[in-house]
Amino acid sequence: MDDLGLSQDSAGLSMFTGEEEIFSFQRTLSRLTEMQTEQYWIEGDRSRK
């Protein structure tokens, strides 16, 4: 934690693990891929869901 310049109080905070980062990245790729499909745009406004 010293490399990040964090205080002892923040040392106990949860940091993303490599697995969480990989999951997040893969989910982002999946969503971006889905958003490129015609079906995604045909279905319309998702803000109402």
PyMOL commands that place a pseudoatom at each C-alpha (Angstrom):
pseudoatom trace, name=CA, resn=MET, resi=1, chain=A, elem=C, hetatm=0, pos=[0.000, 0.000, 0.000]
pseudoatom trace, name=CA, resn=ASP, resi=2, chain=A, elem=C, hetatm=0, pos=[2.968, 2.294, 0.528]
pseudoatom trace, name=CA, resn=ASP, resi=3, chain=A, elem=C, hetatm=0, pos=[3.541, 2.502, -3.222]
pseudoatom trace, name=CA, resn=LEU, resi=4, chain=A, elem=C, hetatm=0, pos=[0.077, 4.017, -3.595]
pseudoatom trace, name=CA, resn=GLY, resi=5, chain=A, elem=C, hetatm=0, pos=[0.669, 6.576, -0.866]
pseudoatom trace, name=CA, resn=LEU, resi=6, chain=A, elem=C, hetatm=0, pos=[-2.363, 5.415, 1.120]
pseudoatom trace, name=CA, resn=SER, resi=7, chain=A, elem=C, hetatm=0, pos=[-2.737, 5.878, 4.852]
pseudoatom trace, name=CA, resn=GLN, resi=8, chain=A, elem=C, hetatm=0, pos=[-3.108, 2.993, 7.293]
pseudoatom trace, name=CA, resn=ASP, resi=9, chain=A, elem=C, hetatm=0, pos=[-6.850, 3.769, 7.485]
pseudoatom trace, name=CA, resn=SER, resi=10, chain=A, elem=C, hetatm=0, pos=[-7.275, 3.017, 3.811]
pseudoatom trace, name=CA, resn=ALA, resi=11, chain=A, elem=C, hetatm=0, pos=[-5.019, -0.047, 3.873]
pseudoatom trace, name=CA, resn=GLY, resi=12, chain=A, elem=C, hetatm=0, pos=[-7.971, -2.243, 4.862]
pseudoatom trace, name=CA, resn=LEU, resi=13, chain=A, elem=C, hetatm=0, pos=[-10.082, -1.203, 1.894]
pseudoatom trace, name=CA, resn=SER, resi=14, chain=A, elem=C, hetatm=0, pos=[-10.834, -3.888, -0.636]
pseudoatom trace, name=CA, resn=MET, resi=15, chain=A, elem=C, hetatm=0, pos=[-8.947, -3.526, -3.886]
pseudoatom trace, name=CA, resn=PHE, resi=16, chain=A, elem=C, hetatm=0, pos=[-9.989, -5.158, -7.139]
pseudoatom trace, name=CA, resn=THR, resi=17, chain=A, elem=C, hetatm=0, pos=[-8.403, -8.547, -7.579]
pseudoatom trace, name=CA, resn=GLY, resi=18, chain=A, elem=C, hetatm=0, pos=[-7.064, -9.679, -10.910]
pseudoatom trace, name=CA, resn=GLU, resi=19, chain=A, elem=C, hetatm=0, pos=[-10.076, -11.975, -11.292]
pseudoatom trace, name=CA, resn=GLU, resi=20, chain=A, elem=C, hetatm=0, pos=[-12.502, -9.090, -10.746]
pseudoatom trace, name=CA, resn=GLU, resi=21, chain=A, elem=C, hetatm=0, pos=[-10.661, -6.981, -13.302]
pseudoatom trace, name=CA, resn=ILE, resi=22, chain=A, elem=C, hetatm=0, pos=[-10.759, -9.807, -15.857]
pseudoatom trace, name=CA, resn=PHE, resi=23, chain=A, elem=C, hetatm=0, pos=[-14.482, -10.364, -15.238]
pseudoatom trace, name=CA, resn=SER, resi=24, chain=A, elem=C, hetatm=0, pos=[-15.210, -6.641, -15.604]
pseudoatom trace, name=CA, resn=PHE, resi=25, chain=A, elem=C, hetatm=0, pos=[-13.210, -6.406, -18.815]
pseudoatom trace, name=CA, resn=GLN, resi=26, chain=A, elem=C, hetatm=0, pos=[-14.889, -9.475, -20.325]
pseudoatom trace, name=CA, resn=ARG, resi=27, chain=A, elem=C, hetatm=0, pos=[-18.331, -8.145, -19.389]
pseudoatom trace, name=CA, resn=THR, resi=28, chain=A, elem=C, hetatm=0, pos=[-17.514, -4.811, -21.008]
pseudoatom trace, name=CA, resn=LEU, resi=29, chain=A, elem=C, hetatm=0, pos=[-16.428, -6.555, -24.213]
pseudoatom trace, name=CA, resn=SER, resi=30, chain=A, elem=C, hetatm=0, pos=[-19.621, -8.619, -24.180]
pseudoatom trace, name=CA, resn=ARG, resi=31, chain=A, elem=C, hetatm=0, pos=[-21.818, -5.550, -23.785]
pseudoatom trace, name=CA, resn=LEU, resi=32, chain=A, elem=C, hetatm=0, pos=[-19.988, -3.622, -26.492]
pseudoatom trace, name=CA, resn=THR, resi=33, chain=A, elem=C, hetatm=0, pos=[-20.321, -6.602, -28.832]
pseudoatom trace, name=CA, resn=GLU, resi=34, chain=A, elem=C, hetatm=0, pos=[-24.045, -6.843, -28.069]
pseudoatom trace, name=CA, resn=MET, resi=35, chain=A, elem=C, hetatm=0, pos=[-24.504, -3.124, -28.705]
pseudoatom trace, name=CA, resn=GLN, resi=36, chain=A, elem=C, hetatm=0, pos=[-23.157, -3.600, -32.230]
pseudoatom trace, name=CA, resn=THR, resi=37, chain=A, elem=C, hetatm=0, pos=[-25.924, -6.022, -33.185]
pseudoatom trace, name=CA, resn=GLU, resi=38, chain=A, elem=C, hetatm=0, pos=[-28.974, -5.044, -35.188]
pseudoatom trace, name=CA, resn=GLN, resi=39, chain=A, elem=C, hetatm=0, pos=[-31.230, -6.785, -32.664]
pseudoatom trace, name=CA, resn=TYR, resi=40, chain=A, elem=C, hetatm=0, pos=[-29.978, -4.538, -29.867]
pseudoatom trace, name=CA, resn=TRP, resi=41, chain=A, elem=C, hetatm=0, pos=[-30.990, -1.416, -31.777]
pseudoatom trace, name=CA, resn=ILE, resi=42, chain=A, elem=C, hetatm=0, pos=[-34.309, -2.878, -32.963]
pseudoatom trace, name=CA, resn=GLU, resi=43, chain=A, elem=C, hetatm=0, pos=[-35.378, -3.504, -29.350]
pseudoatom trace, name=CA, resn=GLY, resi=44, chain=A, elem=C, hetatm=0, pos=[-35.302, 0.222, -28.636]
pseudoatom trace, name=CA, resn=ASP, resi=45, chain=A, elem=C, hetatm=0, pos=[-34.868, 2.320, -25.507]
pseudoatom trace, name=CA, resn=ARG, resi=46, chain=A, elem=C, hetatm=0, pos=[-33.466, 0.357, -22.568]
pseudoatom trace, name=CA, resn=SER, resi=47, chain=A, elem=C, hetatm=0, pos=[-33.840, 3.148, -20.005]
pseudoatom trace, name=CA, resn=ARG, resi=48, chain=A, elem=C, hetatm=0, pos=[-37.413, 2.006, -19.337]
pseudoatom trace, name=CA, resn=LYS, resi=49, chain=A, elem=C, hetatm=0, pos=[-36.364, -1.506, -18.240]
for i in range(1, 49): cmd.bond("trace and resi %d" % i, "trace and resi %d" % (i + 1))
show_as sticks, trace
zoom trace
